[in-house]
Amino acid sequence: SKQSCLVSNLIPLAVPPEQSNQMSNSSSITEFLLLAFADMRELQLLHFGLFLGIYLTALLGNGLIITAVACDHRLHTPMYFFLLNLALLDLGSLSTTLPKAMANFLWDTRAISYTGCAAQVFLLVFFLASEISLLTVMAYDRYIAICKPLHYGTLLGSRACATMAAAAWGSGFLYSVLHTANTLSLPLCQGNTIDQFFCEVPQILKLSCSISYQREFGLLVLSAVLFCVCFVFISLSYVQIFRTVLRIPSQQGRHKAFSTCLPHLAIISVFIGTAMFACLKPPSISSPSLDLVQAVLYSVVPPAVNPLIYSMRNKEIKDALRRLMRCTVFQHQ
């Protein structure tokens, strides 16, 4: 998960008496104050328009992919079934953060309720954790399609695909429950101002009492292990894929095999690249501006560009959308 850089453990620790008053103060927090991009009204409206454009573009792109896969029987294959799930996760991820940010820009406010903040933490971790799991499943799909094509129908039947997709969503849900309960159980001693345009886990941890950071180690290790397992599995899958593709005698066959992998590989690169930037950035170079850029990179850029990557490289989706538009036009004539 991309949120695995700053996490905490569920094992409670004894709190010294001198911190009991600080802990009791955290229970009285009913709202948080999110980051204000700018004080000038014109800049706030500019940010609103920028985020609105990104959000509507992502809604359109992911919505078209979902519609094409759902309505065209030619796309009822494992690869496009997983792509439909990816589009749903991308829509959910963007819809968790951008609408509230846009509302704050438009109405010149910074407040978000405690419940709303908890919902943002839960949903964002859920969608991001589910997405890395799904990308791992999609790498397995490409591995079977290219390296074991004769067993593709057997290994990736409809029941197997549904099970793997459910496992991806389910693992994200369980991880999010653990992560959210852990984060929101921390006593907050540093006020209620979050230096981000949404409720980001690292920013909430900055508000917690200093002793609370001792509780992060267990979940940090778990998150790092899970992320590394997914990364290693994806890497090994593509090593085998490239070895198989390079042995294909015809140039046309190699090109066709590569063309089915490149969109998925590009999405993985964007997703993991932004995650690595967020996780490996040294704390010494941290600043509000850099933290903002980092958050936009991992929470906004991947779900916004994923449909663009697939639609540009995928002829079958383009053909499905053309057929869908023709049918719609004929029905209205």
TORKOL-4160 file (C-alpha; in steps of 0.2 Angstrom, whole numbers, padded with zeros to 4 digits, m for minus):
333
<pt num="1" X="0000" Y="0000" Z="0000"/>
<pt num="2" X="0006" Y="0018" Z="m0003"/>
<pt num="3" X="0001" Y="0022" Z="0014"/>
<pt num="4" X="0014" Y="0010" Z="0021"/>
<pt num="5" X="0027" Y="0023" Z="0024"/>
<pt num="6" X="0020" Y="0030" Z="0040"/>
<pt num="7" X="0010" Y="0018" Z="0050"/>
<pt num="8" X="0007" Y="0012" Z="0067"/>
<pt num="9" X="0004" Y="m0004" Z="0078"/>
<pt num="10" X="m0012" Y="m0010" Z="0086"/>
<pt num="11" X="m0003" Y="m0016" Z="0102"/>
<pt num="12" X="m0008" Y="m0003" Z="0116"/>
<pt num="13" X="0006" Y="0004" Z="0126"/>
<pt num="14" X="0006" Y="0011" Z="0144"/>
<pt num="15" X="0004" Y="0030" Z="0144"/>
<pt num="16" X="0013" Y="0040" Z="0158"/>
<pt num="17" X="0001" Y="0050" Z="0169"/>
<pt num="18" X="0008" Y="0067" Z="0163"/>
<pt num="19" X="0001" Y="0063" Z="0145"/>
<pt num="20" X="m0016" Y="0058" Z="0151"/>
<pt num="21" X="m0023" Y="0076" Z="0149"/>
<pt num="22" X="m0016" Y="0077" Z="0131"/>
<pt num="23" X="m0024" Y="0061" Z="0127"/>
<pt num="24" X="m0041" Y="0066" Z="0134"/>
<pt num="25" X="m0040" Y="0082" Z="0123"/>
<pt num="26" X="m0039" Y="0071" Z="0107"/>
<pt num="27" X="m0056" Y="0064" Z="0111"/>
<pt num="28" X="m0064" Y="0081" Z="0110"/>
<pt num="29" X="m0059" Y="0084" Z="0092"/>
<pt num="30" X="m0074" Y="0085" Z="0081"/>
<pt num="31" X="m0066" Y="0092" Z="0065"/>
<pt num="32" X="m0050" Y="0094" Z="0057"/>
<pt num="33" X="m0043" Y="0109" Z="0046"/>
<pt num="34" X="m0036" Y="0104" Z="0029"/>
<pt num="35" X="m0023" Y="0113" Z="0020"/>
<pt num="36" X="m0028" Y="0129" Z="0011"/>
<pt num="37" X="m0019" Y="0130" Z="m0006"/>
<pt num="38" X="m0020" Y="0149" Z="m0007"/>
<pt num="39" X="m0028" Y="0164" Z="0003"/>
<pt num="40" X="m0033" Y="0173" Z="m0013"/>
<pt num="41" X="m0051" Y="0170" Z="m0019"/>
<pt num="42" X="m0045" Y="0169" Z="m0038"/>
<pt num="43" X="m0032" Y="0156" Z="m0034"/>
<pt num="44" X="m0045" Y="0146" Z="m0024"/>
<pt num="45" X="m0057" Y="0146" Z="m0039"/>
<pt num="46" X="m0042" Y="0142" Z="m0051"/>
<pt num="47" X="m0038" Y="0126" Z="m0040"/>
<pt num="48" X="m0056" Y="0122" Z="m0040"/>
<pt num="49" X="m0057" Y="0122" Z="m0059"/>
<pt num="50" X="m0041" Y="0112" Z="m0061"/>
<pt num="51" X="m0047" Y="0098" Z="m0049"/>
<pt num="52" X="m0064" Y="0098" Z="m0057"/>
<pt num="53" X="m0056" Y="0096" Z="m0074"/>
<pt num="54" X="m0045" Y="0082" Z="m0068"/>
<pt num="55" X="m0060" Y="0073" Z="m0059"/>
<pt num="56" X="m0072" Y="0075" Z="m0074"/>
<pt num="57" X="m0059" Y="0068" Z="m0086"/>
<pt num="58" X="m0055" Y="0053" Z="m0075"/>
<pt num="59" X="m0074" Y="0050" Z="m0073"/>
<pt num="60" X="m0076" Y="0050" Z="m0091"/>
<pt num="61" X="m0061" Y="0039" Z="m0095"/>
<pt num="62" X="m0064" Y="0026" Z="m0082"/>
<pt num="63" X="m0083" Y="0027" Z="m0085"/>
<pt num="64" X="m0080" Y="0023" Z="m0104"/>
<pt num="65" X="m0069" Y="0008" Z="m0099"/>
<pt num="66" X="m0082" Y="0001" Z="m0087"/>
<pt num="67" X="m0096" Y="0004" Z="m0100"/>
<pt num="68" X="m0086" Y="m0004" Z="m0114"/>
<pt num="69" X="m0081" Y="m0019" Z="m0104"/>
<pt num="70" X="m0098" Y="m0022" Z="m0097"/>
<pt num="71" X="m0108" Y="m0020" Z="m0113"/>
<pt num="72" X="m0097" Y="m0028" Z="m0126"/>
<pt num="73" X="m0097" Y="m0047" Z="m0125"/>
<pt num="74" X="m0081" Y="m0047" Z="m0135"/>
<pt num="75" X="m0072" Y="m0040" Z="m0120"/>
<pt num="76" X="m0079" Y="m0052" Z="m0107"/>
<pt num="77" X="m0061" Y="m0060" Z="m0105"/>
<pt num="78" X="m0051" Y="m0061" Z="m0089"/>
<pt num="79" X="m0039" Y="m0046" Z="m0094"/>
<pt num="80" X="m0054" Y="m0034" Z="m0097"/>
<pt num="81" X="m0063" Y="m0041" Z="m0081"/>
<pt num="82" X="m0048" Y="m0035" Z="m0071"/>
<pt num="83" X="m0047" Y="m0019" Z="m0080"/>
<pt num="84" X="m0065" Y="m0015" Z="m0076"/>
<pt num="85" X="m0061" Y="m0018" Z="m0057"/>
<pt num="86" X="m0046" Y="m0007" Z="m0059"/>
<pt num="87" X="m0057" Y="0007" Z="m0066"/>
<pt num="88" X="m0069" Y="0005" Z="m0052"/>
<pt num="89" X="m0054" Y="0007" Z="m0039"/>
<pt num="90" X="m0048" Y="0022" Z="m0048"/>
<pt num="91" X="m0065" Y="0030" Z="m0048"/>
<pt num="92" X="m0066" Y="0026" Z="m0029"/>
<pt num="93" X="m0049" Y="0033" Z="m0025"/>
<pt num="94" X="m0052" Y="0050" Z="m0034"/>
<pt num="95" X="m0070" Y="0051" Z="m0027"/>
<pt num="96" X="m0063" Y="0050" Z="m0009"/>
<pt num="97" X="m0052" Y="0065" Z="m0010"/>
<pt num="98" X="m0056" Y="0077" Z="m0024"/>
<pt num="99" X="m0074" Y="0081" Z="m0021"/>
<pt num="100" X="m0071" Y="0087" Z="m0003"/>
<pt num="101" X="m0056" Y="0097" Z="m0009"/>
<pt num="102" X="m0066" Y="0105" Z="m0023"/>
<pt num="103" X="m0080" Y="0110" Z="m0010"/>
<pt num="104" X="m0067" Y="0118" Z="0001"/>
<pt num="105" X="m0060" Y="0128" Z="m0013"/>
<pt num="106" X="m0077" Y="0133" Z="m0019"/>
<pt num="107" X="m0084" Y="0138" Z="m0002"/>
<pt num="108" X="m0068" Y="0145" Z="0005"/>
<pt num="109" X="m0067" Y="0133" Z="0020"/>
<pt num="110" X="m0055" Y="0121" Z="0027"/>
<pt num="111" X="m0065" Y="0111" Z="0039"/>
<pt num="112" X="m0069" Y="0092" Z="0038"/>
<pt num="113" X="m0078" Y="0083" Z="0051"/>
<pt num="114" X="m0069" Y="0069" Z="0062"/>
<pt num="115" X="m0081" Y="0056" Z="0054"/>
<pt num="116" X="m0077" Y="0063" Z="0037"/>
<pt num="117" X="m0059" Y="0062" Z="0040"/>
<pt num="118" X="m0060" Y="0044" Z="0046"/>
<pt num="119" X="m0070" Y="0039" Z="0031"/>
<pt num="120" X="m0057" Y="0047" Z="0019"/>
<pt num="121" X="m0043" Y="0037" Z="0028"/>
<pt num="122" X="m0052" Y="0021" Z="0027"/>
<pt num="123" X="m0058" Y="0023" Z="0009"/>
<pt num="124" X="m0041" Y="0029" Z="0002"/>
<pt num="125" X="m0031" Y="0015" Z="0011"/>
<pt num="126" X="m0044" Y="0003" Z="0005"/>
<pt num="127" X="m0044" Y="0008" Z="m0013"/>
<pt num="128" X="m0025" Y="0010" Z="m0014"/>
<pt num="129" X="m0021" Y="m0007" Z="m0005"/>
<pt num="130" X="m0034" Y="m0016" Z="m0016"/>
<pt num="131" X="m0026" Y="m0008" Z="m0032"/>
<pt num="132" X="m0009" Y="m0015" Z="m0028"/>
<pt num="133" X="m0016" Y="m0032" Z="m0025"/>
<pt num="134" X="m0026" Y="m0031" Z="m0042"/>
<pt num="135" X="m0011" Y="m0025" Z="m0051"/>
<pt num="136" X="m0002" Y="m0041" Z="m0045"/>
<pt num="137" X="m0017" Y="m0052" Z="m0051"/>
<pt num="138" X="m0016" Y="m0043" Z="m0068"/>
<pt num="139" X="0003" Y="m0047" Z="m0069"/>
<pt num="140" X="m0002" Y="m0065" Z="m0066"/>
<pt num="141" X="m0015" Y="m0064" Z="m0079"/>
<pt num="142" X="m0002" Y="m0058" Z="m0092"/>
<pt num="143" X="0010" Y="m0071" Z="m0087"/>
<pt num="144" X="m0002" Y="m0085" Z="m0090"/>
<pt num="145" X="m0008" Y="m0078" Z="m0106"/>
<pt num="146" X="0009" Y="m0077" Z="m0114"/>
<pt num="147" X="0019" Y="m0090" Z="m0105"/>
<pt num="148" X="0006" Y="m0104" Z="m0103"/>
<pt num="149" X="m0007" Y="m0099" Z="m0117"/>
<pt num="150" X="m0014" Y="m0117" Z="m0118"/>
<pt num="151" X="m0019" Y="m0117" Z="m0100"/>
<pt num="152" X="m0026" Y="m0100" Z="m0100"/>
<pt num="153" X="m0044" Y="m0105" Z="m0100"/>
<pt num="154" X="m0041" Y="m0118" Z="m0087"/>
<pt num="155" X="m0031" Y="m0107" Z="m0075"/>
<pt num="156" X="m0041" Y="m0091" Z="m0077"/>
<pt num="157" X="m0060" Y="m0097" Z="m0079"/>
<pt num="158" X="m0074" Y="m0086" Z="m0073"/>
<pt num="159" X="m0074" Y="m0093" Z="m0056"/>
<pt num="160" X="m0055" Y="m0091" Z="m0054"/>
<pt num="161" X="m0056" Y="m0073" Z="m0060"/>
<pt num="162" X="m0070" Y="m0069" Z="m0048"/>
<pt num="163" X="m0061" Y="m0077" Z="m0033"/>
<pt num="164" X="m0044" Y="m0067" Z="m0037"/>
<pt num="165" X="m0054" Y="m0050" Z="m0039"/>
<pt num="166" X="m0063" Y="m0054" Z="m0023"/>
<pt num="167" X="m0047" Y="m0058" Z="m0014"/>
<pt num="168" X="m0039" Y="m0041" Z="m0020"/>
<pt num="169" X="m0054" Y="m0031" Z="m0014"/>
<pt num="170" X="m0055" Y="m0041" Z="0002"/>
<pt num="171" X="m0037" Y="m0039" Z="0006"/>
<pt num="172" X="m0038" Y="m0021" Z="0004"/>
<pt num="173" X="m0053" Y="m0020" Z="0015"/>
<pt num="174" X="m0045" Y="m0030" Z="0029"/>
<pt num="175" X="m0029" Y="m0020" Z="0028"/>
<pt num="176" X="m0039" Y="m0004" Z="0028"/>
<pt num="177" X="m0049" Y="m0009" Z="0044"/>
<pt num="178" X="m0032" Y="m0013" Z="0053"/>
<pt num="179" X="m0024" Y="0003" Z="0047"/>
<pt num="180" X="m0038" Y="0015" Z="0050"/>
<pt num="181" X="m0042" Y="0008" Z="0068"/>
<pt num="182" X="m0023" Y="0009" Z="0072"/>
<pt num="183" X="m0021" Y="0027" Z="0066"/>
<pt num="184" X="m0037" Y="0034" Z="0073"/>
<pt num="185" X="m0034" Y="0026" Z="0090"/>
<pt num="186" X="m0019" Y="0037" Z="0093"/>
<pt num="187" X="m0020" Y="0051" Z="0105"/>
<pt num="188" X="m0019" Y="0068" Z="0096"/>
<pt num="189" X="m0009" Y="0081" Z="0106"/>
<pt num="190" X="m0003" Y="0093" Z="0092"/>
<pt num="191" X="m0020" Y="0101" Z="0087"/>
<pt num="192" X="m0031" Y="0098" Z="0073"/>
<pt num="193" X="m0023" Y="0106" Z="0058"/>
<pt num="194" X="m0018" Y="0094" Z="0044"/>
<pt num="195" X="m0005" Y="0100" Z="0031"/>
<pt num="196" X="m0014" Y="0091" Z="0016"/>
<pt num="197" X="m0029" Y="0094" Z="0005"/>
<pt num="198" X="m0036" Y="0077" Z="0012"/>
<pt num="199" X="m0034" Y="0067" Z="0028"/>
<pt num="200" X="m0018" Y="0058" Z="0024"/>
<pt num="201" X="m0011" Y="0046" Z="0037"/>
<pt num="202" X="0006" Y="0053" Z="0039"/>
<pt num="203" X="m0001" Y="0070" Z="0042"/>
<pt num="204" X="m0013" Y="0063" Z="0056"/>
<pt num="205" X="0002" Y="0054" Z="0064"/>
<pt num="206" X="0011" Y="0071" Z="0065"/>
<pt num="207" X="m0003" Y="0077" Z="0076"/>
<pt num="208" X="m0001" Y="0062" Z="0088"/>
<pt num="209" X="0008" Y="0062" Z="0105"/>
<pt num="210" X="0027" Y="0058" Z="0103"/>
<pt num="211" X="0026" Y="0042" Z="0113"/>
<pt num="212" X="0013" Y="0035" Z="0100"/>
<pt num="213" X="0027" Y="0033" Z="0087"/>
<pt num="214" X="0033" Y="0018" Z="0096"/>
<pt num="215" X="0017" Y="0009" Z="0090"/>
<pt num="216" X="0021" Y="0011" Z="0072"/>
<pt num="217" X="0034" Y="m0002" Z="0070"/>
<pt num="218" X="0023" Y="m0018" Z="0068"/>
<pt num="219" X="0012" Y="m0012" Z="0055"/>
<pt num="220" X="0026" Y="m0003" Z="0046"/>
<pt num="221" X="0035" Y="m0020" Z="0044"/>
<pt num="222" X="0019" Y="m0029" Z="0039"/>
<pt num="223" X="0016" Y="m0015" Z="0025"/>
<pt num="224" X="0033" Y="m0016" Z="0019"/>
<pt num="225" X="0033" Y="m0035" Z="0018"/>
<pt num="226" X="0016" Y="m0035" Z="0008"/>
<pt num="227" X="0022" Y="m0022" Z="m0004"/>
<pt num="228" X="0038" Y="m0031" Z="m0007"/>
<pt num="229" X="0029" Y="m0047" Z="m0010"/>
<pt num="230" X="0018" Y="m0039" Z="m0023"/>
<pt num="231" X="0033" Y="m0030" Z="m0031"/>
<pt num="232" X="0044" Y="m0046" Z="m0032"/>
<pt num="233" X="0029" Y="m0056" Z="m0039"/>
<pt num="234" X="0026" Y="m0043" Z="m0053"/>
<pt num="235" X="0044" Y="m0042" Z="m0057"/>
<pt num="236" X="0047" Y="m0061" Z="m0058"/>
<pt num="237" X="0031" Y="m0062" Z="m0069"/>
<pt num="238" X="0038" Y="m0049" Z="m0081"/>
<pt num="239" X="0055" Y="m0057" Z="m0082"/>
<pt num="240" X="0047" Y="m0073" Z="m0087"/>
<pt num="241" X="0035" Y="m0064" Z="m0099"/>
<pt num="242" X="0050" Y="m0055" Z="m0108"/>
<pt num="243" X="0060" Y="m0071" Z="m0109"/>
<pt num="244" X="0045" Y="m0079" Z="m0118"/>
<pt num="245" X="0041" Y="m0065" Z="m0129"/>
<pt num="246" X="0060" Y="m0063" Z="m0135"/>
<pt num="247" X="0059" Y="m0082" Z="m0140"/>
<pt num="248" X="0044" Y="m0078" Z="m0152"/>
<pt num="249" X="0051" Y="m0080" Z="m0170"/>
<pt num="250" X="0040" Y="m0068" Z="m0179"/>
<pt num="251" X="0042" Y="m0049" Z="m0176"/>
<pt num="252" X="0023" Y="m0047" Z="m0177"/>
<pt num="253" X="0020" Y="m0060" Z="m0164"/>
<pt num="254" X="0032" Y="m0051" Z="m0152"/>
<pt num="255" X="0024" Y="m0034" Z="m0156"/>
<pt num="256" X="0007" Y="m0042" Z="m0152"/>
<pt num="257" X="0013" Y="m0049" Z="m0136"/>
<pt num="258" X="0021" Y="m0033" Z="m0130"/>
<pt num="259" X="0006" Y="m0023" Z="m0134"/>
<pt num="260" X="m0005" Y="m0032" Z="m0122"/>
<pt num="261" X="0008" Y="m0030" Z="m0108"/>
<pt num="262" X="0014" Y="m0012" Z="m0110"/>
<pt num="263" X="m0002" Y="m0003" Z="m0104"/>
<pt num="264" X="m0002" Y="m0014" Z="m0088"/>
<pt num="265" X="0017" Y="m0011" Z="m0086"/>
<pt num="266" X="0015" Y="0008" Z="m0088"/>
<pt num="267" X="0002" Y="0008" Z="m0075"/>
<pt num="268" X="0012" Y="m0002" Z="m0063"/>
<pt num="269" X="0027" Y="0010" Z="m0066"/>
<pt num="270" X="0016" Y="0025" Z="m0062"/>
<pt num="271" X="0009" Y="0017" Z="m0047"/>
<pt num="272" X="0025" Y="0010" Z="m0039"/>
<pt num="273" X="0035" Y="0025" Z="m0045"/>
<pt num="274" X="0024" Y="0037" Z="m0035"/>
<pt num="275" X="0024" Y="0026" Z="m0020"/>
<pt num="276" X="0043" Y="0024" Z="m0020"/>
<pt num="277" X="0044" Y="0043" Z="m0021"/>
<pt num="278" X="0032" Y="0045" Z="m0006"/>
<pt num="279" X="0040" Y="0031" Z="0004"/>
<pt num="280" X="0059" Y="0034" Z="0001"/>
<pt num="281" X="0059" Y="0053" Z="0002"/>
<pt num="282" X="0071" Y="0058" Z="0016"/>
<pt num="283" X="0062" Y="0067" Z="0030"/>
<pt num="284" X="0076" Y="0080" Z="0030"/>
<pt num="285" X="0069" Y="0087" Z="0013"/>
<pt num="286" X="0051" Y="0087" Z="0019"/>
<pt num="287" X="0041" Y="0103" Z="0016"/>
<pt num="288" X="0023" Y="0107" Z="0014"/>
<pt num="289" X="0025" Y="0111" Z="m0004"/>
<pt num="290" X="0034" Y="0094" Z="m0007"/>
<pt num="291" X="0022" Y="0084" Z="0003"/>
<pt num="292" X="0008" Y="0092" Z="m0007"/>
<pt num="293" X="0016" Y="0087" Z="m0024"/>
<pt num="294" X="0019" Y="0070" Z="m0017"/>
<pt num="295" X="0001" Y="0067" Z="m0012"/>
<pt num="296" X="m0005" Y="0073" Z="m0029"/>
<pt num="297" X="0007" Y="0061" Z="m0037"/>
<pt num="298" X="0001" Y="0046" Z="m0028"/>
<pt num="299" X="m0017" Y="0050" Z="m0025"/>
<pt num="300" X="m0022" Y="0059" Z="m0041"/>
<pt num="301" X="m0010" Y="0055" Z="m0055"/>
<pt num="302" X="m0012" Y="0036" Z="m0057"/>
<pt num="303" X="m0031" Y="0035" Z="m0057"/>
<pt num="304" X="m0032" Y="0050" Z="m0069"/>
<pt num="305" X="m0020" Y="0043" Z="m0081"/>
<pt num="306" X="m0024" Y="0025" Z="m0081"/>
<pt num="307" X="m0039" Y="0026" Z="m0093"/>
<pt num="308" X="m0028" Y="0037" Z="m0105"/>
<pt num="309" X="m0014" Y="0024" Z="m0105"/>
<pt num="310" X="m0026" Y="0009" Z="m0109"/>
<pt num="311" X="m0037" Y="0019" Z="m0121"/>
<pt num="312" X="m0021" Y="0025" Z="m0131"/>
<pt num="313" X="m0013" Y="0007" Z="m0132"/>
<pt num="314" X="m0029" Y="m0004" Z="m0134"/>
<pt num="315" X="m0037" Y="m0006" Z="m0151"/>
<pt num="316" X="m0051" Y="m0017" Z="m0144"/>
<pt num="317" X="m0057" Y="m0004" Z="m0131"/>
<pt num="318" X="m0057" Y="0009" Z="m0145"/>
<pt num="319" X="m0067" Y="m0003" Z="m0156"/>
<pt num="320" X="m0079" Y="m0007" Z="m0142"/>
<pt num="321" X="m0083" Y="0011" Z="m0139"/>
<pt num="322" X="m0086" Y="0015" Z="m0158"/>
<pt num="323" X="m0098" Y="0000" Z="m0158"/>
<pt num="324" X="m0107" Y="0007" Z="m0143"/>
<pt num="325" X="m0108" Y="0024" Z="m0150"/>
<pt num="326" X="m0115" Y="0018" Z="m0166"/>
<pt num="327" X="m0128" Y="0008" Z="m0157"/>
<pt num="328" X="m0133" Y="0023" Z="m0146"/>
<pt num="329" X="m0135" Y="0034" Z="m0162"/>
<pt num="330" X="m0145" Y="0021" Z="m0171"/>
<pt num="331" X="m0157" Y="0019" Z="m0156"/>
<pt num="332" X="m0160" Y="0037" Z="m0156"/>
<pt num="333" X="m0164" Y="0039" Z="m0174"/>
